[in-house]
């Protein structure tokens, strides 16, 4: 593995939401399927989106408690 390679954020807890977002890693199904062909910059962008989606999910869950 090169220094620039970014590992998949998959945590093997795959369950898709109605919006096709994995509730384990918060990637969209298209991002999951295309992960290996993405550039380093695009993988970093996906990871940023994942963190944003997770924050939104966490806030929604707290509101539903």
Buried (B, 14 or more C-beta within 10 A) or exposed (E): EEEEEBEEBEEEEEEEEEEEBBEBBBBBBEBBEEBEEBEEEBBEEBBEBBEEBBEEBEEEEEEEE
